Amino acid sequence: RVSDQVRFLAENMRGFYDKAINHFRTECGYEGLVSCGNWRTADASLLDPLEQYCYTAGDVIDHHGYFDHNHKGDGATWSVRPGHTFASQSALHLRLANPLPFIEIDGRPSITSEIGWPMPNMYRAEWPFLTAAYGALNGLDAVCHFSIGSASWDQSVGKFPMNTPAVLGSFFATALLYRNGYVRQGPSVVKENLSVDNLLALKGSPVFVRAALDQLRAEEVPTGHTGRIEQTIDPAAFYVGRVTRSFEGRPEDSQIMDLSKFINRHGVTITSATGELTLDYGNGVATINTPKAQGAAGFLGGRDTLRLADVDIQMSNEYGTVIVVVLDDRPIETSGKILIQCMTIDQPYGWETSDAGGMSGTIRSVGSAPWGLQRIAATVTLRRKGDGSARVVACDENGYPTDRQSVVSEGPDGLTVRINETSPYTIVQR
């Protein structure tokens, strides 16, 4: 019987992990954490839970994910070349599989050892923003962005670039808010208990994540073997709070929170259970609104001023990110040192496509270093408490202070800074 074969394979797989880990601990003296794997199965509903059960022999549950869509051409799974075709895509609209959702297993630490928005795609400034914000909400314990090619800025265009202005250049604010916990972890909005015997009998689970693969791995997935079980949770649940799974509790004790007050289908918005994150997937805009970090990402151009708790944001660039984060661990309204970080669209010098602006079409030239960032057109107002004049410093691409000027004014609405168009980082001190 198929179920007997599944049991044989699963028990042998987990047994191997148990023996290998015991060897590392007793014979090799290894005292660190062990991750058993991060493979994607052929059927997320039937086989992913068994795969994850086998991984619980270790200490950490790992997964990979990529936002890789609409890139075509010879060698497009691993390279970017003239003659390839593409269309830039944003994960903010929730139209395509993206790597943010994951299921937390048995309370074990969860990590993402590979995550990326591969090229060619000009909407990559959202990558660090969304990973930091929703990783924090969902209790993600570590993130490894893929991939670092050198210790300096990228000199050419690769399939998996990271050392570019829009991505690595976004790490100052996003790493700070993620590491310092400025976005709170959400509650478990879905608690699923699974019986291992039921899984071995191929009864599967209606709670699963559709794979978000890079094109190279996506080609290896067989067709006709996904989604055999109907998904019973709203996929938007992953943007409300944590989705957790246990292999020890009773299945009848599984719980799903009422998500109706967080998911607005008419308004096409999803608000986190903490109230700190909002995803307007209709317009492609995400916001962070916490005491120590506030900002927005996505298609901000042409919108009314975005008003958050202590910050107003106006951006004329069609697409970009603006993050305000404290540098002294005090709330924004009383902070004495604040970073305003702005990112837009980056492209290597000489990048050219058949469509104007290099956002889509057929690639004519991949260009080379240096990478350029679309000039910033943003204004940020800080509503602060307390006295004291402000000192505003525009910084260069490496975070060093410059003599570049930002237009600054103080009024009844607060301190307004028109960001210098060539300065991605602005420090406000008082």
MOVEN-V245516 format. One record per pair of residues at least 24 apart in sequence whose C-alpha atoms are under 10 Angstrom apart, sorted by the first residue. I is the first residue (numbers start at 1). J is the second residue. Records with the same first field share a line. If there is no record, write none. Layout:
I=J / J
//
This chain:
1=201
2=200 / 201 / 202
3=198 / 199 / 200 / 201 / 202 / 203
4=200 / 201 / 202
5=200 / 201
6=47 / 50 / 199 / 200 / 201 / 202
7=50 / 196 / 197 / 199 / 200 / 201 / 202
8=200
9=200
10=50 / 51 / 53 / 54 / 200
11=50 / 54 / 200
12=54
13=51 / 54 / 55 / 57
14=50 / 51 / 52 / 53 / 54 / 55 / 56 / 57 / 58
15=54 / 57
16=54 / 57
17=54 / 55 / 56 / 57 / 58
18=54 / 55 / 56 / 57 / 58
19=57
20=57 / 58
21=57 / 58 / 59
32=59
33=58 / 59 / 60 / 109
34=58 / 59 / 60 / 61 / 62
35=59 / 60 / 61 / 62 / 63 / 109 / 110 / 111
36=60 / 61 / 62
37=61 / 62 / 63
38=62 / 63 / 64 / 111 / 112 / 113 / 114
39=63 / 64
40=64 / 65 / 210 / 211 / 212 / 213 / 217 / 218 / 221
41=211 / 221 / 222 / 225 / 226
42=211 / 220 / 221 / 222 / 223 / 224 / 225 / 226 / 227
43=204 / 208 / 210 / 211 / 221 / 222 / 223 / 224 / 225 / 226 / 227 / 228 / 229
44=204 / 205 / 206 / 207 / 208 / 209 / 210 / 211 / 225 / 226 / 227 / 228 / 229
45=202 / 203 / 204 / 205 / 206 / 207 / 208 / 209 / 210 / 225 / 226 / 227 / 228 / 229 / 230 / 231
46=199 / 200 / 201 / 202 / 203 / 204 / 205 / 206 / 208 / 225 / 226 / 227 / 228 / 229
47=199 / 200 / 202 / 203 / 204 / 205 / 208 / 226
48=199 / 204 / 205 / 208 / 209
49=103 / 105 / 194 / 196 / 199 / 200 / 204 / 205 / 207 / 208 / 245 / 246 / 247
50=196 / 199 / 200 / 202 / 204 / 205 / 247
52=103 / 104 / 105 / 106 / 245 / 247
53=105 / 106 / 194 / 196 / 199 / 245 / 246 / 247
55=105
56=105 / 106 / 108 / 247
58=108
59=108 / 109 / 110
60=105 / 107 / 108 / 109 / 110 / 111 / 141
61=103 / 104 / 105 / 106 / 107 / 108 / 109 / 110 / 111 / 112
62=102 / 104 / 105 / 109 / 110 / 111 / 112 / 113 / 114 / 140 / 142 / 143
63=99 / 102 / 103 / 110 / 111 / 112 / 113 / 114 / 115
64=99 / 100 / 102 / 111 / 112 / 113 / 114 / 115 / 116 / 143 / 144 / 145 / 146 / 211 / 212 / 213 / 214
65=97 / 98 / 99 / 100 / 101 / 102 / 112 / 113 / 114 / 115 / 116 / 117 / 146 / 211 / 212 / 213 / 214
66=97 / 98 / 99 / 100 / 114 / 115 / 116 / 117 / 118 / 146 / 160 / 211 / 212 / 213 / 214 / 215
67=91 / 96 / 97 / 98 / 99 / 100 / 115 / 116 / 117 / 118 / 119 / 121 / 124 / 127 / 212 / 213 / 214 / 215
68=96 / 97 / 98 / 99 / 116 / 117 / 118 / 119 / 120 / 121 / 159 / 160 / 212 / 213 / 214 / 215 / 216 / 218
69=96 / 97 / 98 / 117 / 118 / 119 / 120 / 121 / 212 / 213 / 214 / 215
70=120 / 121 / 215 / 360
71=118 / 119 / 120 / 121 / 215 / 360 / 361 / 362
72=120 / 215 / 362
73=362
75=159 / 216
76=119 / 120 / 159 / 215 / 216
77=118 / 159 / 214 / 215 / 216 / 217 / 218 / 219
78=118 / 119 / 158 / 159 / 160 / 214 / 215 / 216
79=118 / 119 / 120 / 157 / 158 / 159 / 160
80=118 / 119 / 120 / 157 / 158 / 159 / 160 / 363 / 365 / 366
81=120 / 157 / 158 / 159 / 362 / 363 / 364 / 365 / 366
82=351 / 352 / 353 / 362 / 363 / 364 / 365 / 366 / 367
83=353 / 354 / 361 / 362 / 363 / 364 / 365 / 366
84=120 / 353 / 361 / 362 / 363 / 364
85=120 / 353 / 354 / 360 / 361 / 362 / 363 / 364
86=119 / 120 / 121 / 353 / 359 / 360 / 361 / 362 / 363
87=120 / 121 / 122 / 355 / 358 / 359 / 360 / 361 / 362
88=119 / 120 / 121 / 122 / 123 / 124 / 358 / 359 / 360 / 361
89=117 / 120 / 121 / 122 / 123 / 124 / 359 / 360
90=117 / 121 / 122 / 123 / 124 / 125 / 126 / 127 / 284 / 298 / 299
91=117 / 123 / 124 / 126 / 127 / 130 / 281 / 284 / 298
92=123 / 126 / 127 / 130 / 279 / 280 / 281 / 282 / 283 / 284 / 285 / 286 / 297 / 298 / 299
93=268 / 279 / 280 / 281 / 282 / 283 / 284 / 285 / 286 / 298
94=235 / 236 / 279 / 280 / 281 / 282 / 284
95=281
96=212
97=209 / 210 / 211 / 212 / 213
98=209 / 210 / 211 / 212 / 213
99=127 / 131 / 209 / 210 / 211 / 212 / 213 / 214
100=127 / 130 / 131 / 132 / 134 / 135 / 138 / 140 / 209 / 212 / 238 / 239
101=134 / 135 / 138 / 208 / 209 / 210 / 211 / 212 / 235 / 236 / 237 / 238 / 239 / 242 / 243
102=135 / 138 / 140 / 208 / 209 / 210 / 211 / 238 / 242 / 243 / 244
103=138 / 190 / 191 / 192 / 207 / 208 / 209 / 238 / 242 / 243 / 244 / 245
104=138 / 139 / 140 / 188 / 191 / 242 / 243 / 244 / 245 / 246
105=192 / 243 / 244 / 245 / 246 / 247
106=192 / 193 / 244 / 245 / 246 / 247 / 248 / 249
107=139 / 244 / 245 / 246
108=141
109=139 / 140 / 141 / 142
110=135 / 138 / 139 / 140 / 141 / 142 / 143
111=135 / 139 / 140 / 141 / 142 / 143 / 144
112=140 / 141 / 142 / 143 / 144 / 145
113=142 / 143 / 144 / 145 / 146
114=143 / 144 / 145 / 146 / 147
115=143 / 144 / 145 / 146 / 147 / 160 / 212 / 213 / 214
116=144 / 145 / 146 / 147 / 160 / 161 / 162 / 167 / 213 / 214
117=145 / 146 / 159 / 160 / 161 / 162 / 167 / 214
118=146 / 147 / 158 / 159 / 160 / 161 / 162 / 214 / 215
119=157 / 158 / 159 / 160 / 161 / 162
120=157 / 158 / 159 / 160 / 161 / 347 / 358 / 359 / 360 / 363 / 366
121=159 / 345 / 346 / 347 / 358 / 359 / 360
122=166 / 319 / 344 / 345 / 346 / 347 / 358 / 359 / 360
123=166 / 298 / 299 / 319 / 320 / 344 / 345 / 346 / 359
124=162 / 164 / 165 / 166 / 167 / 298 / 320 / 343 / 344 / 345 / 346
125=164 / 165 / 166 / 167 / 168 / 169 / 170 / 297 / 298 / 319 / 320 / 321 / 342 / 343 / 344 / 345 / 346
126=166 / 167 / 170 / 285 / 286 / 296 / 297 / 298 / 319 / 320 / 321 / 343 / 344
127=166 / 167 / 170 / 174 / 297
128=166 / 167 / 168 / 169 / 170 / 171 / 172 / 173 / 174 / 175 / 178
129=167 / 170 / 171 / 173 / 174 / 175 / 177 / 178 / 286 / 287 / 288 / 295 / 296 / 297 / 298 / 321 / 322 / 323
130=174 / 286 / 287 / 288 / 296 / 297
131=174 / 175 / 178
132=171 / 173 / 174 / 175 / 176 / 177 / 178 / 179 / 181 / 182 / 183
133=174 / 175 / 177 / 178 / 181 / 182 / 183 / 184 / 185 / 276 / 277 / 286 / 287 / 288
134=178 / 183 / 184 / 185 / 186 / 238 / 239 / 240 / 241 / 242 / 272 / 277 / 288
135=178 / 183 / 185 / 239 / 242
136=177 / 178 / 179 / 180 / 181 / 182 / 183 / 184 / 185 / 186 / 241
137=178 / 181 / 183 / 184 / 185 / 186 / 187 / 238 / 239 / 240 / 241 / 242 / 272 / 273 / 274 / 276 / 277
138=184 / 185 / 186 / 187 / 188 / 238 / 239 / 240 / 241 / 242 / 243 / 244
139=184 / 185 / 186 / 187 / 188 / 241 / 242 / 243
140=178 / 185 / 242
141=178 / 179
142=178 / 179
143=175 / 178
153=369 / 370 / 371
154=348 / 368 / 369 / 370 / 371
155=348 / 367 / 368 / 369 / 370 / 371
156=348 / 349 / 366 / 367 / 368 / 369 / 370 / 371
157=347 / 348 / 351 / 366 / 367 / 368 / 369 / 371
158=366
159=214
160=214
163=371
164=346 / 347 / 348 / 369 / 370 / 371 / 372 / 373
165=343 / 344 / 345 / 346 / 347 / 371 / 372 / 373 / 397 / 398 / 424
166=320 / 321 / 342 / 343 / 344 / 345 / 346 / 347 / 371 / 372 / 373 / 374 / 424
167=343 / 345 / 346
169=341 / 342 / 343 / 397 / 398 / 399 / 424 / 425
170=321 / 322 / 323 / 341 / 342 / 343 / 424 / 425
171=341
172=325 / 339 / 341 / 398 / 399 / 425
173=293 / 322 / 323 / 324 / 325 / 326 / 327 / 339 / 340 / 341 / 342 / 425
174=293 / 323 / 324 / 325 / 341
176=293 / 325 / 326 / 327
177=290 / 292 / 293 / 294 / 323 / 324 / 325 / 326 / 327
178=293
180=292 / 329
181=292 / 293
182=276 / 288 / 289 / 290 / 291 / 292 / 293 / 294 / 325 / 326 / 329 / 331
183=274 / 276 / 277 / 288 / 289 / 290 / 291 / 292 / 293 / 294
184=274 / 275 / 276 / 277 / 290
185=241 / 242 / 272 / 273 / 274
186=239 / 240 / 241 / 242 / 243 / 272 / 273 / 274 / 275 / 276
187=240 / 241 / 242 / 243 / 244 / 257 / 272 / 273 / 274
188=237 / 238 / 240 / 241 / 242 / 243 / 244 / 245 / 255 / 256 / 257 / 273
189=237 / 238 / 239 / 240 / 241 / 242 / 243 / 244 / 255 / 256 / 257 / 258 / 259 / 273
190=233 / 237 / 238 / 240 / 241 / 242 / 243 / 244 / 245 / 254 / 255 / 256 / 257 / 258 / 259
191=242 / 243 / 244 / 245 / 246 / 249 / 251 / 253 / 254 / 255 / 256 / 257
192=243 / 244 / 245 / 246 / 247 / 249 / 250 / 251 / 252 / 253 / 254 / 255 / 256
193=244 / 245 / 246 / 247 / 248 / 249 / 250 / 251 / 252 / 253 / 254 / 255
194=245 / 246 / 247 / 248 / 249 / 250 / 251 / 252 / 253 / 254
195=246 / 247 / 248 / 249 / 250 / 251
196=246 / 247 / 248
197=247
198=251
199=247
203=229
204=228 / 229
205=229 / 230 / 231 / 232
206=230 / 231 / 232 / 233
207=231 / 232 / 233 / 234 / 235 / 243 / 244 / 245
208=232 / 233 / 235 / 243
209=235 / 238
210=235
233=259
234=259 / 263
236=262 / 263 / 269 / 270 / 271 / 272
237=262 / 263 / 270 / 271 / 272 / 273
238=270 / 272
239=263 / 270 / 271 / 272 / 273 / 277 / 278 / 279
240=270 / 271 / 272 / 273 / 274 / 275 / 277 / 278 / 279
241=271 / 272 / 273 / 274
242=272 / 273
284=319
285=319 / 320 / 321
286=321
287=321 / 322 / 323
288=323 / 324
289=324
290=325 / 331 / 332
291=325 / 326 / 329 / 330 / 331 / 332 / 333
292=324 / 325 / 326 / 327 / 328 / 329 / 330 / 331 / 332 / 333 / 334 / 335 / 338
293=323 / 324 / 325 / 326 / 329 / 331 / 332 / 338 / 339 / 340
294=322 / 323 / 324 / 325 / 326 / 332 / 340
295=321 / 322 / 323 / 324 / 325 / 340 / 341 / 342 / 380
296=320 / 321 / 322 / 323 / 324 / 342
297=321 / 322 / 323 / 342 / 343 / 344
298=322 / 344
300=378
301=377 / 378
305=379 / 380
306=380
307=381
308=382 / 383
309=333 / 382 / 383
310=381 / 382 / 383 / 384 / 385 / 414
311=380 / 381 / 382 / 383 / 384 / 413 / 414 / 415 / 416
312=379 / 380 / 381 / 382 / 383 / 413 / 414 / 416
313=378 / 379 / 380 / 381 / 382 / 416
314=377 / 378 / 379 / 380 / 381 / 418
315=342 / 376 / 377 / 378 / 379 / 380 / 418 / 419
316=376 / 377 / 378 / 379
317=343 / 344 / 345 / 374 / 375 / 376 / 377 / 378
318=344 / 345 / 377
319=343 / 344 / 345 / 374
320=344 / 345 / 374 / 376 / 377 / 378
321=345 / 378
322=378 / 379 / 380 / 424 / 425
323=380 / 425
324=380 / 382 / 426 / 427
326=427 / 428
327=427 / 428 / 429
331=384
332=382 / 383 / 384 / 385
333=382 / 383 / 384 / 385 / 386
334=383 / 384 / 385 / 386 / 387 / 430
335=384 / 385 / 386 / 428 / 429 / 430
336=384 / 388 / 390 / 428 / 429 / 430
337=390 / 391 / 392 / 427 / 428 / 429 / 430
338=382 / 392 / 426 / 427 / 428 / 429 / 430
339=392 / 393 / 425 / 426 / 427 / 428 / 429
340=380 / 394 / 417 / 419 / 424 / 425 / 426 / 427 / 428
341=395 / 419 / 423 / 424 / 425 / 426 / 427
342=376 / 377 / 378 / 419 / 421 / 423 / 424 / 425 / 426
343=373 / 374 / 375 / 376 / 378 / 423 / 424 / 425
344=373 / 374 / 375 / 376 / 377 / 424
345=372 / 373 / 374 / 375 / 376
346=371 / 372 / 373 / 374 / 375
347=371 / 372 / 373 / 374
348=372 / 373
349=373
373=397 / 421 / 422 / 423 / 424
374=421 / 422
375=420 / 421 / 422 / 423 / 424
376=418 / 419 / 420 / 421 / 422 / 423 / 424
377=418 / 419 / 420 / 421 / 422
378=417 / 418 / 419 / 420 / 421
379=406 / 407 / 408 / 416 / 417 / 418 / 419 / 420
380=408 / 414 / 415 / 416 / 417 / 418 / 419
381=408 / 409 / 410 / 411 / 413 / 414 / 415 / 416 / 417 / 418
382=410 / 413 / 414 / 415 / 416 / 417 / 428
383=411 / 412 / 413 / 414 / 415 / 416
384=413 / 414 / 415
385=414
386=430
387=430
388=429 / 430
389=415 / 429 / 430
390=415 / 427 / 428 / 429 / 430
391=427 / 428 / 429 / 430
392=417 / 419 / 426 / 427 / 428 / 429 / 430
393=420 / 423 / 425 / 426 / 427 / 428 / 429
394=419 / 420 / 421 / 422 / 423 / 424 / 425 / 426 / 427 / 428
395=420 / 422 / 423 / 424 / 425 / 426 / 427
396=422 / 423 / 424 / 425 / 426
397=422 / 423 / 424 / 425
398=423 / 424 / 425
399=423 / 424 / 425 / 426 / 427
400=425 / 426
401=425 / 426 / 427
402=426
//
